[in-house]
């Protein structure tokens, strides 16, 4: 079983939902996946307090501290440049930028860029060891979002070239430069995706074990 399969298998097995007697949303369980919940009666005997302890696996990049810093700086710089390439092309008052089949992949690119930004906000300050939710919201989200950005910008470049072939324009060079910027931005987004895909993670079992019901967690 390779590293990716181990990670997928661990993500599926390590979920722990405490039997608190209360209904929780799916988002709640995803956020606290890997945590054990114990109900501790309050001192006045009215109600109970939930205490949590992380018992799931941790995910650690097989990188030195300096390489972790370099990768984060690289990803941040590339993302800013990708965003610049997209905005600087999409805001130009060209006929292609007002045509529906060009605007559609542009809109998709905006959504994926927003997702990539959120993923980076989680990825950049993340510590050495990631919980299940931390790994999912940083590394996994970044890979999915940057792949979406790459596809969206690649399609934007293609449909811009299609527009040029179907329409006569006195701004052909500007249209061509836009397509080139979209293509470059898509390539850089794919580069982030490939780098993170090739980054190895090791699974570190938690030292904690599920507590018995009613046991207080210190």
Legacy VTK file of the C-alpha trace (Angstrom):
# vtk DataFile Version 3.0
C-alpha trace
ASCII
DATASET POLYDATA
POINTS 218 float
0.000 0.000 0.000
1.528 3.361 -1.024
1.460 6.589 1.001
-1.672 8.009 -0.669
-3.603 4.799 -0.051
-2.469 4.781 3.581
-3.668 8.339 4.011
-7.063 7.631 2.442
-7.461 4.505 4.552
-6.539 6.361 7.724
-8.913 9.216 6.965
-11.746 6.721 6.648
-10.905 4.753 9.805
-9.980 7.434 12.311
-13.300 9.205 12.634
-14.638 9.109 16.210
-18.011 10.523 17.144
-18.653 10.768 20.839
-21.950 9.448 22.183
-23.033 12.663 23.775
-26.706 12.131 23.145
-26.920 15.322 21.117
-27.329 15.674 17.392
-24.411 17.308 15.586
-24.157 18.447 11.983
-21.987 16.724 9.408
-19.666 19.749 9.419
-19.292 19.394 13.202
-18.246 15.752 12.899
-15.845 16.542 10.055
-14.195 19.294 12.115
-13.832 17.058 15.186
-12.991 13.877 13.295
-10.404 11.904 15.225
-11.474 13.362 18.588
-12.984 11.396 21.451
-15.793 13.090 23.348
-16.572 12.500 26.994
-19.499 13.976 28.926
-18.389 15.316 32.303
-21.203 16.204 34.735
-21.045 19.786 35.969
-20.364 20.452 39.661
-23.921 21.595 40.298
-25.255 18.389 38.749
-27.187 20.247 36.066
-26.173 19.192 32.604
-22.793 18.030 31.375
-19.655 19.452 29.803
-18.072 17.921 26.728
-14.315 17.424 26.819
-12.374 16.291 23.782
-9.025 14.599 23.210
-7.438 13.908 19.858
-6.901 10.170 19.324
-6.591 10.099 15.526
-3.446 9.967 13.422
-1.263 12.992 12.713
0.073 13.770 9.231
3.603 15.084 8.939
5.425 16.295 5.815
8.704 14.510 5.148
10.469 17.836 4.749
13.108 19.691 6.703
12.037 22.900 8.423
13.841 25.017 5.844
12.161 23.227 2.928
8.773 23.628 4.577
9.385 27.378 4.757
10.616 27.507 1.144
7.561 25.608 -0.114
5.193 27.939 1.714
6.878 31.052 0.368
6.890 29.547 -3.131
3.186 28.665 -2.992
2.260 32.133 -1.722
4.275 33.895 -4.427
2.923 31.643 -7.178
-0.652 32.139 -6.013
-0.264 35.934 -6.027
1.238 35.811 -9.525
-1.552 33.509 -10.769
-4.151 35.891 -9.368
-2.408 38.836 -11.026
-2.275 37.057 -14.394
-5.976 36.265 -14.228
-7.212 39.686 -13.059
-4.931 41.647 -15.395
-6.399 39.715 -18.349
-10.048 39.458 -17.301
-10.468 43.206 -16.672
-9.228 44.273 -20.120
-12.192 45.624 -22.153
-11.981 43.055 -24.939
-14.836 41.439 -26.877
-13.756 38.021 -25.718
-14.117 39.065 -22.068
-17.812 39.811 -22.621
-18.625 36.634 -24.555
-20.579 34.053 -22.552
-18.487 31.004 -23.406
-15.349 32.886 -22.317
-16.926 34.388 -19.193
-18.144 30.965 -17.998
-14.705 29.388 -17.380
-13.515 32.741 -16.034
-16.255 32.603 -13.395
-15.244 29.039 -12.531
-11.646 30.186 -12.167
-12.726 32.874 -9.686
-14.460 30.274 -7.510
-11.436 27.972 -7.521
-9.069 30.890 -6.832
-11.189 31.779 -3.790
-11.042 28.150 -2.628
-7.261 28.054 -3.176
-6.911 31.255 -1.124
-8.852 29.708 1.773
-6.770 26.514 1.526
-3.543 28.549 1.553
-4.716 30.454 4.635
-4.926 27.052 6.340
-1.785 25.597 4.745
0.714 28.424 5.296
0.497 28.688 9.122
-0.036 24.957 9.692
2.245 23.254 12.184
4.471 20.243 11.766
1.836 17.678 12.734
-1.655 17.955 11.240
-4.855 16.472 12.576
-7.270 14.812 10.156
-9.231 18.040 9.691
-6.026 20.068 9.472
-4.663 17.798 6.746
-7.967 17.822 4.876
-8.424 21.602 5.015
-4.827 22.411 4.038
-3.025 19.867 1.845
-6.026 18.051 0.361
-7.982 21.267 -0.192
-4.971 22.973 -1.775
-4.459 20.108 -4.230
-8.117 20.078 -5.279
-8.399 23.863 -5.521
-5.225 24.374 -7.553
-6.257 21.610 -9.935
-9.565 23.435 -10.392
-7.713 26.712 -11.021
-5.489 25.012 -13.600
-8.502 23.573 -15.433
-10.446 26.841 -15.275
-7.580 28.968 -16.593
-6.683 26.379 -19.216
-10.263 26.415 -20.511
-10.244 30.225 -20.442
-7.173 30.213 -22.677
-8.718 27.688 -25.088
-12.056 29.483 -25.472
-10.255 32.814 -25.941
-8.343 31.265 -28.849
-11.612 29.843 -30.187
-13.129 33.322 -30.022
-10.182 34.702 -31.988
-10.690 32.075 -34.670
-14.406 32.799 -34.981
-14.310 36.583 -34.840
-12.434 39.384 -36.521
-10.930 41.904 -34.120
-8.549 44.838 -34.274
-7.208 43.746 -30.882
-5.931 40.325 -31.856
-2.584 40.797 -30.135
-4.265 41.789 -26.867
-6.570 38.751 -27.152
-3.556 36.518 -27.739
-1.732 37.963 -24.728
-4.809 37.283 -22.568
-4.892 33.672 -23.702
-1.172 33.386 -22.958
-1.620 34.787 -19.452
-4.465 32.382 -18.724
-2.335 29.501 -19.946
0.663 30.563 -17.859
-1.525 30.975 -14.779
-2.983 27.511 -15.311
0.496 26.023 -15.660
1.649 27.660 -12.410
-1.452 26.420 -10.570
-0.756 22.932 -11.849
2.834 23.298 -10.619
1.590 23.944 -7.066
-0.671 20.913 -7.394
2.161 18.679 -8.608
4.599 19.840 -5.925
2.117 19.170 -3.124
1.097 15.845 -4.697
4.719 14.719 -4.675
5.311 15.853 -1.109
5.362 12.780 1.110
3.443 12.640 4.370
4.070 10.144 7.140
1.348 8.965 9.487
2.125 9.484 13.188
-0.232 7.624 15.560
-1.532 9.681 18.454
-0.171 8.804 21.874
-3.651 9.187 23.353
-6.149 6.366 23.605
-9.937 6.580 23.766
-10.932 7.281 27.389
-13.581 5.307 29.154
-17.039 6.865 29.326
-17.254 9.322 32.159
-13.491 9.581 32.637
-12.225 13.128 32.926
-9.619 14.267 30.401
-6.803 16.370 31.771
LINES 1 219
218 0 1 2 3 4 5 6 7 8 9 10 11 12 13 14 15 16 17 18 19 20 21 22 23 24 25 26 27 28 29 30 31 32 33 34 35 36 37 38 39 40 41 42 43 44 45 46 47 48 49 50 51 52 53 54 55 56 57 58 59 60 61 62 63 64 65 66 67 68 69 70 71 72 73 74 75 76 77 78 79 80 81 82 83 84 85 86 87 88 89 90 91 92 93 94 95 96 97 98 99 100 101 102 103 104 105 106 107 108 109 110 111 112 113 114 115 116 117 118 119 120 121 122 123 124 125 126 127 128 129 130 131 132 133 134 135 136 137 138 139 140 141 142 143 144 145 146 147 148 149 150 151 152 153 154 155 156 157 158 159 160 161 162 163 164 165 166 167 168 169 170 171 172 173 174 175 176 177 178 179 180 181 182 183 184 185 186 187 188 189 190 191 192 193 194 195 196 197 198 199 200 201 202 203 204 205 206 207 208 209 210 211 212 213 214 215 216 217
